[in-house]
């Protein structure tokens, strides 16, 4: 298997104090990821709040990320939509502005049958004419169905596997697909990163705020220093646990602290915000991994 490998962080959508997309913050994230040694970028997907952007914002923000990347690092563009037609339009726009690949959840509105899902990914493939990632996030698709789709649709060659048990699913996909699949990536906060590495995962798509540490874990593992990689991963677990509980609030707070974005604003409603005890806990956790974080530019 050849193709995309490594740590492909998910760029966040930063918002200014007025609630508008902060495109300078997008560009700073791209540069941060490049300095950290990331192997690629992903934008915009669920963790980027793509579903809360207007159509114009979504297209403009992706163009800003692609411009900042400037061909120096691969960009996997998120093209998920409620319909095959919408996803195909996003795919055509993305590759027209230089995206190296595209990624999409299955259609996420309404009850859809197997033929609808097939037509959706076929439309994306036909519009992109370059590698397509299927993002398998809860509620997800059965592993046998994912295999069928990759076997039947040209260019659909990668999976981002986040449906539990993700490590077992990664093993099943790799064993069942062989060279039909160019790669299976992990996600979901990299909670099972070590197990998924041991099972042959080709990469990971975590959020962006500690990409420098994820890259170090990847590099150590692939240099044959698995014990050192696991030690580093173990040090991250308290942060991963806090982030998994509180989500975007933690991601954006750390990006603000690292001087990469200006505010921790989000458009998602109903998310837990950081209270005083959360901030105290985050301070303690970060104090214990501060030596792992590269300094601000």
C-alpha positions, 0 to 999 in steps of 0.5 A, spaced: 500 500 500 502 506 498 499 513 499 497 518 504 500 516 511 502 519 518 498 525 522 493 529 518 490 534 523 483 537 523 484 544 522 479 548 527 474 554 524 476 560 529 471 565 530 473 572 532 469 576 537 464 578 532 462 571 530 465 571 523 470 566 521 477 568 522 481 567 516 488 569 519 487 564 524 486 558 519 492 560 516 496 560 523 494 553 524 496 551 517 503 554 519 503 551 526 502 544 523 507 545 518 512 547 523 510 541 528 511 536 522 504 534 520 504 529 514 497 533 511 491 537 513 484 536 514 479 541 513 473 542 514 470 536 517 465 535 524 471 537 528 471 544 524 464 545 525 463 545 517 455 544 518 455 550 522 458 554 516 454 558 511 456 555 504 460 561 502 464 561 509 465 554 508 468 555 501 472 561 503 475 558 509 477 552 505 480 556 500 484 560 505 487 553 508 489 551 501 492 558 499 496 557 506 498 550 505 500 552 498 502 545 495 507 544 501 503 539 505 497 535 502 490 537 504 484 533 505 478 537 504 471 535 507 466 535 502 460 532 506 453 534 505 446 532 505 445 530 498 450 526 493 449 533 488 451 537 494 457 533 496 459 533 488 459 540 488 463 541 494 468 536 491 469 539 485 470 546 488 475 543 493 479 539 487 479 546 483 482 550 488 488 544 489 485 539 494 489 533 494 484 528 496 477 529 499 473 526 505 466 525 507 461 522 512 455 518 509 449 523 508 447 525 514 440 527 513 434 523 513 433 515 512 437 513 506 438 506 503 444 502 501 443 505 494 443 512 496 450 511 500 453 508 494 450 514 489 453 519 494 460 516 494 460 515 487 458 522 485 464 524 490 468 520 486 466 522 479 467 529 481 474 529 485 477 524 480 482 523 486 483 519 493 476 519 497 476 518 504 470 515 507 469 517 514 466 512 519 463 516 525 457 514 529 452 511 528 457 509 522 456 503 517 457 496 518 464 494 516 462 489 510 458 495 507 464 499 507 468 494 504 463 493 498 463 501 497 471 501 497 471 495 492 465 498 487 467 505 487 473 508 483 477 513 487 474 511 494 480 508 497 481 510 504 477 510 511 477 514 517 475 509 522 472 512 528 466 507 530 467 503 536 470 498 537 475 502 532 481 498 533 477 492 531 474 495 525 481 497 523 484 490 523 477 487 519 478 493 514 485 491 513 485 484 513 479 484 508 480 489 503 488 488 502 490 493 496 483 495 494 484 500 501 490 504 500 489 506 508 485 506 514 486 512 519 484 513 526 481 519 529 476 520 535 481 524 539 487 518 538 484 514 544 486 508 541 492 510 538 497 505 540 493 499 539 491 502 532 498 503 530 500 496 532 494 493 528 497 497 522 493 504 521 496 508 516 495 514 520 491 519 524 486 525 524 486 528 531 484 535 532 490 540 531 492 543 538 497 538 540 499 535 533 506 536 535 506 531 540 502 526 536 507 527 530 513 525 535 509 519 537 508 517 530 515 518 529 518 514 535 513 508 533 516 508 526 523 508 528 522 502 532 522 505 539 515 503 541 516 503 548 518 510 548 512 512 543 507 509 548 510 512 554 509 519 550 502 517 549 501 515 556 503 522 558 497 525 553 492 520 556 489 525 562 489 531 556 485 526 551 480 524 557 478 531 558 478 533 551 473 527 550 469 529 555 469 537 553 470 537 546 471 543 542 472 548 548 478 544 550 481 544 543 480 552 542 482 554 549 489 550 548 489 553 541 488 560 544 493 559 550 498 557 544 497 563 540 494 560 534 487 563 534 484 569 538 478 566 541 475 560 543 468 561 540 464 556 537 458 556 534 455 549 537 450 550 542 449 545 548 456 544 548 459 544 555 463 550 557 469 550 561 468 552 568 473 554 574 474 547 576 475 545 568 480 550 567 484 548 574 484 541 571 487 543 564 492 548 568 494 542 572 494 537 566 498 542 561 503 543 566 505 536 566 506 536 559 508 543 557 515 540 556 512 536 550 509 542 546 513 546 542 514 553 543 510 559 539 513 561 533 
